[in-house]
Each structure stands twice: as C-alpha cells, then as structure tokens.
Amino acid sequence: MLRDATLDLLKYQPFPALARAVDARTEAVLARWYSLVREKLTSADPLTVDQLRDELPVILKELAKTIEADDGSHYFRLEAASEGHGTVRFHQSFSINELLVEYALLRPILLDEVAAFLDRDLVPEEAAALNMGLDAAVRKGVTRFTAYQQQQLKLVADAQSKYLSFLSHDLRGGLNGVLLMVEVLKRELAGEQKFSESIHDLDSMRRSILDTVATMDRFLRAERFRQGKVEAHNTTVALPAFLQDLIANFSYQAKAKGLELIAEISEPVTAVTDKDLLMLILQNLLSNAIKYTAAGAIRLALKTLPGKVEISVADQGPGISSERLVNLFEPFVRGETHGQDGVGLGLSIARQAADLIGAKLSVQSALGEGTTFTLELKLG
C-alpha cells in the first residue's frame, strides 16, 4: 500500500513548538494578511473586518491543533473549517482566483511570523508540516467553492432550458400564426395596385419573422447540443449529389446579392456519415459566406485524399483577423461583423456537429483576403 509520507508527517508527527508559534502569532498573521488582502483584492474593500476574517482564525486554530497532535484527530476539523471558508467566500461573490490569492498571501506571512516567534529558521519537517496544512486548507476551500459554483451553473442552465422550451412551444407557435396571416393578407391584397406598398411592407415583415424563427432555432439547437441530446445516425451519402442539392438550395440567396456560387464537386465519392448533421454544418458555412461577402464568388469544393475527403467553402469576403480566429468556434463569438446581425452560434453548432460525426472543421483567413472553412471527413 502506497503512503503519502508528507501527509503522515502532518497527521501523526507532533510539532508542539510549531503549534505554539502558530497560536501565538495568529493575531499578527491576520493583521498583516488583512492589510495585504485589502490592498491586493479591491473587491474586498467594501467588506467589514469580521466578514474578511470570517473562518481564517478557526483555520489557523485547527492548523495549530493538527500539527500539535500525534493521532490526526484534528486534521478533519481543519478541512471542515476550510470548507466553511470556501462557502463564505462564494456567498460574498469572490471569484475562485481571489480565493486562491488569499491563501497565496497568507502562506509567506504565516511562515515569516512563525519563524520570528521561534527566533530561528524552520527545519524542513516543520516547513513541510505547515505547508501541508495550508495545502489542505486551500484544497478543501476551493473544492467547496467550486461545488457551489457548479450548483449555481446548473440552476442557471435549467432556467435557460425552461426559457428555450417556452420559445420552442409558445412563442414560435405564435410567430408561425402571424406568418400565416401575412401570407393570407398578401394574397388578398395582390390584385389591388393601391396596396403595392403594403405588400412590400408585408414582405419585410415576413423576412423579419423568418429571421427571428431562424435565430430561435439556433438557440434551441445549441441547447440540444449542450445537453447531449444530439446523436449521429450514419448512412452512406453520395457526396456529389448531396452537395449539388445544397448548392441549389442557396442559389437564390446568392443570386439576390449578386454573388457567383461555384461548385467544384465532380469527383464521385461516398462517405459514411450523418446526412442531417453534415447538412447542418455546410448550411452554416454557406450561409455565413453569403452573409459576409459583398461581391465576388463563393466556392464549394470537394477534394478526395488518401483515406479522407475534404469539403471546403471559400469566400471573397473581408476576412477574419488572427485574434478573432482563435476563439471563432466558441459560442457567442463572431468574426468581424461588418454590420451584419447574428448571435454567434452558427459556427459553434457546426463545430459540435463535426465532432459528433468524427469530422474535423478548420478555418483559414486573413483580413482582406477572404475566408476558407474546411471539413475533413474520414472515408470508409
């Protein structure tokens, strides 16, 4: 059985002189620590002395008893006091980093004050015992703090899911009803020249509603990915025909902006993948390419390589800076927007879908030179 010699040192080897030094210097340690924390952590400025000190006197008291005892009886009390400190700091809205800084400031002060009381340098065993006690306090404090954080994040995520469920069932249903009424009004007014401007307004309303529904769909899809409710169902996909259909779906959208949509997909090749998820990925890429390209061409290319196939979407848009490329696939992150609407979920969804089908999605771009997204699929 493996044993932790340092932990055994803390639990079972008594250091009575060290314990007396910790007890004797506790107030001096807290005074110096309090002053330094107030200086280094500005978020602690509004706190009262009692709030800032809270569990630390107890922690130092239990630390002294732990290094004085020879049976480990106080070690768990030290851990319990440290958990209390983590709890208090969470409810005081400290960050995990601020909690760690507190302990980082405490350690050298405690070592310095104990050495001053003993009027000598600490021997290695004493220093190890004292540091091990502080390590135990840090570990338990941080563990409890993060446990509260995880609980809070779960509550927030659950509330978000309920809200998105409302969007899915109630609000979306209402918008679909409005969309139907718009279509009915357009048909009724179509024969009257005097209502031509009103029909134009109805078209604008219809586009706005469709954009809103599409945004809601992205939120709902992102939530399904987050909850792990999306699964890949692989089938054999003939890629040339699949991509031709995709091009056809986007031809009107590209033509409306005066863009040329070029397909380089002559190679006959099949892949075993999830057709719906593959469509989702490429729809996001093509939609973005059309949205951010003001003039020129968008190229969808299929390239076969040994054991894999690459599908690329290249545009002649404004490009993306290297700083933004780093986190481009993260949720709610967008490249240079250039006045375009969006919430930054499309590429995050595309990356998650690519991960599910075992594909690799990458991007190359430079400002003023356009952007190329490449999806790499394994064959076989």
C-alpha positions as CSV (number, residue, x, y, z in Angstrom):
1,M,0.0,0.0,0.0
2,L,1.4,3.4,-1.0
3,R,1.6,6.0,1.7
4,D,2.0,9.8,1.5
5,A,5.0,10.5,3.7
6,T,4.3,14.2,3.9
7,L,0.7,13.7,4.9
8,D,1.7,11.2,7.5
9,L,4.1,13.9,8.8
10,L,1.3,16.4,9.2
11,K,-1.1,13.9,10.7
12,Y,1.0,11.8,13.0
13,Q,4.2,13.6,13.9
14,P,3.7,16.2,16.6
15,F,5.3,19.7,16.4
16,P,4.4,21.3,19.7
17,A,6.8,24.3,19.4
18,L,5.4,25.0,15.9
19,A,1.9,24.8,17.2
20,R,2.6,27.3,20.0
21,A,4.2,29.6,17.4
22,V,1.1,29.5,15.2
23,D,-1.2,30.2,18.2
24,A,1.0,33.0,19.5
25,R,1.3,34.7,16.1
26,T,-2.3,34.3,14.8
27,E,-3.4,37.9,15.5
28,A,-0.2,39.3,13.9
29,V,-0.7,37.0,10.9
30,L,-4.3,38.0,10.5
31,A,-3.4,41.7,10.8
32,R,-0.7,41.6,8.1
33,W,-2.9,39.3,5.9
34,Y,-5.9,41.6,6.3
35,S,-4.0,44.6,5.2
36,L,-2.4,42.9,2.3
37,V,-5.8,41.4,1.1
38,R,-7.4,44.9,1.2
39,E,-4.5,46.2,-0.9
40,K,-4.4,43.4,-3.4
41,L,-8.1,42.5,-3.8
42,T,-10.1,45.6,-4.4
43,S,-13.3,43.5,-4.4
44,A,-12.7,43.0,-0.7
45,D,-12.7,46.8,0.0
46,P,-16.4,47.0,1.0
47,L,-16.2,44.1,3.4
48,T,-16.1,44.6,7.1
49,V,-13.2,43.3,9.2
50,D,-15.4,40.4,10.5
51,Q,-16.5,39.4,7.0
52,L,-13.0,39.4,5.7
53,R,-11.6,37.4,8.6
54,D,-14.6,35.1,9.0
55,E,-13.2,31.5,9.0
56,L,-9.5,32.2,9.0
57,P,-9.0,32.4,12.8
58,V,-10.7,29.0,13.0
59,I,-8.5,27.6,10.2
60,L,-5.3,28.8,12.0
61,K,-6.6,27.4,15.3
62,E,-7.3,24.0,13.8
63,L,-3.9,24.1,11.9
64,A,-2.1,24.6,15.2
65,K,-4.0,21.7,16.8
66,T,-3.4,19.5,13.8
67,I,0.4,19.9,13.9
68,E,0.5,19.5,17.6
69,A,-1.5,16.2,17.7
70,D,0.1,12.9,17.0
71,D,-3.0,11.0,16.1
72,G,-4.5,13.0,13.2
73,S,-7.6,13.8,15.2
74,H,-7.8,17.5,14.2
75,Y,-6.9,17.1,10.5
76,F,-10.6,16.6,9.5
77,R,-11.6,19.6,11.6
78,L,-9.0,21.7,9.7
79,E,-10.6,20.5,6.4
80,A,-14.1,21.3,7.7
81,A,-13.1,24.9,8.7
82,S,-11.6,25.3,5.3
83,E,-14.8,24.2,3.6
84,G,-16.6,26.8,5.7
85,H,-14.2,29.5,4.4
86,G,-14.9,28.4,0.8
87,T,-18.7,28.6,1.5
88,V,-18.4,32.1,2.9
89,R,-16.3,33.4,0.0
90,F,-18.7,32.1,-2.5
91,H,-21.7,33.9,-0.9
92,Q,-19.6,37.0,-0.7
93,S,-19.2,36.8,-4.5
94,F,-15.5,36.2,-4.5
95,S,-14.0,34.6,-7.6
96,I,-12.0,31.4,-7.4
97,N,-8.9,33.3,-8.3
98,E,-9.5,35.8,-5.4
99,L,-9.8,32.8,-3.0
100,L,-6.5,31.4,-4.2
101,V,-4.9,34.8,-3.9
102,E,-6.0,35.0,-0.3
103,Y,-4.2,31.8,0.5
104,A,-1.1,32.8,-1.6
105,L,-0.9,35.9,0.5
106,L,-1.4,34.0,3.8
107,R,1.4,31.4,3.3
108,P,4.5,33.6,3.4
109,I,3.1,35.8,6.2
110,L,2.5,32.7,8.4
111,L,5.9,31.2,7.7
112,D,7.6,34.5,8.4
113,E,5.7,35.1,11.7
114,V,6.2,31.6,13.0
115,A,10.0,31.8,12.3
116,A,10.1,35.1,14.1
117,F,8.4,33.6,17.1
118,L,10.8,30.7,17.2
119,D,13.7,33.0,16.6
120,R,15.2,30.6,14.0
121,D,14.6,29.2,10.6
122,L,12.1,26.4,10.3
123,V,13.6,22.9,9.9
124,P,12.5,21.1,6.7
125,E,10.0,18.9,8.6
126,E,8.4,21.9,10.2
127,A,8.1,23.8,7.0
128,A,6.6,20.7,5.3
129,A,4.0,20.2,8.0
130,L,3.0,23.9,7.9
131,N,2.8,24.0,4.1
132,M,0.9,20.7,4.1
133,G,-1.7,22.1,6.5
134,L,-2.1,25.2,4.3
135,D,-2.4,23.0,1.2
136,A,-5.2,21.0,2.9
137,A,-7.0,24.3,3.7
138,V,-6.7,25.5,0.1
139,R,-7.8,22.2,-1.4
140,K,-10.9,22.0,0.8
141,G,-11.8,25.6,0.4
142,V,-11.5,25.6,-3.3
143,T,-13.4,22.3,-3.6
144,R,-16.4,23.6,-1.6
145,F,-16.3,26.9,-3.6
146,T,-16.4,25.1,-6.9
147,A,-19.2,22.8,-5.7
148,Y,-21.3,25.9,-5.1
149,Q,-20.4,27.3,-8.5
150,Q,-21.4,24.1,-10.2
151,Q,-24.7,24.1,-8.4
152,Q,-25.3,27.7,-9.4
153,L,-24.4,26.9,-13.0
154,K,-26.8,24.0,-13.0
155,L,-29.6,26.2,-11.8
156,V,-28.9,28.8,-14.5
157,A,-28.7,26.1,-17.2
158,D,-32.1,24.6,-16.0
159,A,-33.7,28.1,-16.1
160,Q,-32.3,28.6,-19.6
161,S,-33.7,25.3,-20.8
162,K,-37.1,26.2,-19.5
163,Y,-36.9,29.5,-21.3
164,L,-35.9,27.9,-24.5
165,S,-38.7,25.4,-24.2
166,F,-41.1,28.4,-23.9
167,L,-39.5,29.8,-27.1
168,S,-40.0,26.4,-28.9
169,H,-43.6,25.8,-28.0
170,D,-45.3,29.1,-27.3
171,L,-43.5,32.0,-29.0
172,R,-42.6,30.1,-32.1
173,G,-46.2,28.8,-32.5
174,G,-47.4,32.4,-32.2
175,L,-44.9,33.6,-34.8
176,N,-46.0,30.9,-37.2
177,G,-49.5,32.0,-36.8
178,V,-48.5,35.6,-37.6
179,L,-46.6,34.4,-40.7
180,L,-49.7,32.6,-41.9
181,M,-51.7,35.7,-41.6
182,V,-49.1,37.7,-43.5
183,E,-49.4,35.2,-46.4
184,V,-53.2,35.4,-46.4
185,L,-53.1,39.2,-46.4
186,K,-50.6,39.2,-49.3
187,R,-52.9,37.0,-51.4
188,E,-55.9,39.2,-50.6
189,L,-54.1,42.4,-51.5
190,A,-52.2,41.2,-54.5
191,G,-54.8,42.2,-57.1
192,E,-55.0,45.9,-55.9
193,Q,-52.4,48.3,-57.2
194,K,-53.0,50.8,-54.4
195,F,-51.8,48.2,-51.9
196,S,-48.5,47.5,-53.6
197,E,-46.5,49.4,-51.0
198,S,-48.4,47.5,-48.2
199,I,-47.4,44.2,-49.9
200,H,-43.8,45.3,-49.8
201,D,-44.2,46.0,-46.1
202,L,-45.7,42.6,-45.6
203,D,-42.7,41.0,-47.4
204,S,-40.4,42.9,-45.0
205,M,-42.4,41.7,-42.0
206,R,-42.3,38.1,-43.4
207,R,-38.5,38.3,-43.7
208,S,-38.2,39.6,-40.1
209,I,-40.3,36.8,-38.7
210,L,-38.3,34.2,-40.6
211,D,-35.1,35.7,-39.3
212,T,-36.5,35.6,-35.8
213,V,-37.6,32.0,-36.1
214,A,-34.2,31.0,-37.6
215,T,-32.4,32.7,-34.6
216,M,-34.7,30.8,-32.2
217,D,-33.8,27.6,-34.0
218,R,-30.1,28.2,-33.5
219,F,-30.6,28.8,-29.8
220,L,-32.7,25.6,-29.5
221,R,-30.2,23.6,-31.5
222,A,-27.3,24.9,-29.4
223,E,-29.2,23.9,-26.2
224,R,-29.8,20.4,-27.6
225,F,-26.0,20.0,-28.3
226,R,-25.2,21.3,-24.8
227,Q,-27.5,18.8,-23.2
228,G,-26.0,15.9,-25.2
229,K,-29.4,15.2,-26.9
230,V,-28.0,15.1,-30.4
231,E,-26.8,11.8,-31.8
232,A,-25.2,10.8,-35.1
233,H,-27.0,8.3,-37.3
234,N,-24.7,7.3,-40.1
235,T,-25.7,6.3,-43.6
236,T,-23.9,6.2,-46.9
237,V,-24.0,9.6,-48.5
238,A,-23.2,10.2,-52.2
239,L,-21.4,13.5,-51.7
240,P,-21.6,15.0,-55.3
241,A,-25.4,14.7,-55.4
242,F,-25.7,15.8,-51.8
243,L,-23.6,18.9,-52.5
244,Q,-25.4,19.7,-55.7
245,D,-28.7,19.8,-53.8
246,L,-27.0,22.1,-51.2
247,I,-25.9,24.5,-53.9
248,A,-29.4,24.6,-55.4
249,N,-30.8,25.5,-52.0
250,F,-28.5,28.5,-51.7
251,S,-28.5,29.6,-55.3
252,Y,-31.4,32.1,-54.9
253,Q,-29.9,33.6,-51.8
254,A,-26.5,34.1,-53.5
255,K,-28.1,35.5,-56.7
256,A,-30.1,38.0,-54.7
257,K,-26.7,39.5,-53.5
258,G,-25.2,39.3,-56.9
259,L,-22.7,36.6,-55.9
260,E,-21.4,33.7,-58.0
261,L,-21.8,30.3,-56.4
262,I,-19.2,28.0,-57.9
263,A,-19.3,24.2,-57.4
264,E,-16.2,22.0,-57.8
265,I,-17.6,18.7,-56.9
266,S,-17.1,16.4,-59.9
267,E,-15.3,13.6,-58.1
268,P,-17.6,10.6,-57.4
269,V,-17.2,9.7,-53.8
270,T,-19.3,8.4,-50.9
271,A,-18.9,8.8,-47.2
272,V,-20.5,7.1,-44.2
273,T,-21.8,9.9,-42.1
274,D,-24.9,11.5,-40.6
275,K,-26.6,13.3,-43.6
276,D,-28.6,15.7,-41.4
277,L,-25.6,16.8,-39.3
278,L,-23.4,17.2,-42.5
279,M,-26.2,19.3,-44.0
280,L,-26.3,21.4,-40.8
281,I,-22.6,22.1,-40.9
282,L,-22.4,23.1,-44.5
283,Q,-25.6,25.2,-44.3
284,N,-24.0,27.2,-41.6
285,L,-20.8,27.7,-43.6
286,L,-22.5,28.7,-46.8
287,S,-25.0,30.9,-45.1
288,N,-22.1,32.8,-43.4
289,A,-20.2,33.0,-46.6
290,I,-23.1,34.6,-48.4
291,K,-23.9,36.9,-45.5
292,Y,-20.4,38.4,-45.2
293,T,-19.4,38.5,-48.9
294,A,-20.4,41.8,-50.6
295,A,-19.2,40.9,-54.1
296,G,-17.3,38.1,-56.0
297,A,-17.7,34.4,-55.7
298,I,-18.2,31.7,-53.2
299,R,-16.6,28.3,-54.0
300,L,-17.8,24.9,-52.7
301,A,-15.2,22.3,-53.4
302,L,-14.9,18.6,-52.9
303,K,-11.4,17.0,-52.8
304,T,-10.5,13.4,-52.3
305,L,-7.3,12.4,-50.4
306,P,-6.0,9.1,-49.2
307,G,-8.5,7.8,-46.6
308,K,-10.4,11.1,-46.4
309,V,-12.3,13.7,-48.2
310,E,-12.3,17.5,-47.8
311,I,-15.2,19.8,-48.4
312,S,-14.3,23.4,-48.4
313,V,-16.3,26.7,-48.5
314,A,-14.2,29.6,-49.6
315,D,-15.4,33.2,-49.9
316,Q,-14.0,36.5,-51.1
317,G,-15.3,38.4,-48.1
318,P,-13.4,40.8,-45.8
319,G,-11.6,38.0,-43.9
320,I,-11.1,37.5,-40.2
321,S,-8.2,38.7,-38.0
322,S,-5.9,36.2,-36.4
323,E,-7.0,37.4,-32.9
324,R,-10.7,36.5,-33.7
325,L,-9.8,33.2,-35.3
326,V,-8.5,31.8,-32.1
327,N,-12.0,31.5,-30.4
328,L,-14.1,31.6,-33.6
329,F,-15.9,28.3,-32.9
330,E,-16.8,29.2,-29.3
331,P,-20.5,30.0,-28.5
332,F,-21.5,33.7,-29.0
333,V,-18.1,34.5,-30.6
334,R,-18.2,36.2,-34.0
335,G,-15.6,37.4,-36.5
336,E,-15.6,40.9,-37.9
337,T,-19.4,41.5,-38.1
338,H,-19.3,44.4,-40.6
339,G,-22.8,45.5,-39.6
340,Q,-24.3,42.0,-40.0
341,D,-26.8,40.7,-37.5
342,G,-26.2,37.5,-35.6
343,V,-25.6,36.0,-32.2
344,G,-22.5,33.9,-32.9
345,L,-24.0,30.4,-32.5
346,G,-23.8,29.0,-36.1
347,L,-20.1,28.1,-36.1
348,S,-20.2,26.7,-32.6
349,I,-23.1,24.4,-33.7
350,A,-21.1,23.5,-36.8
351,R,-18.1,22.5,-34.7
352,Q,-20.1,20.4,-32.3
353,A,-21.9,18.7,-35.2
354,A,-18.5,18.0,-36.8
355,D,-17.2,16.4,-33.6
356,L,-20.3,14.2,-33.4
357,I,-19.7,12.8,-36.9
358,G,-16.0,12.4,-36.3
359,A,-15.0,15.1,-38.7
360,K,-12.5,18.0,-38.4
361,L,-13.6,21.5,-39.0
362,S,-10.9,24.2,-39.5
363,V,-10.6,27.7,-40.8
364,Q,-8.0,29.8,-42.6
365,S,-8.5,33.5,-43.1
366,A,-6.7,36.9,-43.3
367,L,-8.1,40.4,-43.4
368,G,-8.9,41.5,-46.9
369,E,-8.2,38.0,-48.4
370,G,-11.4,36.1,-47.7
371,T,-12.1,33.0,-45.5
372,T,-12.0,29.3,-46.2
373,F,-13.6,26.7,-44.0
374,T,-12.6,23.1,-44.5
375,L,-14.5,20.0,-43.3
376,E,-12.4,16.8,-43.3
377,L,-14.3,13.5,-43.4
378,K,-12.9,10.1,-43.0
379,L,-13.8,7.6,-45.7
380,G,-14.9,4.0,-45.0
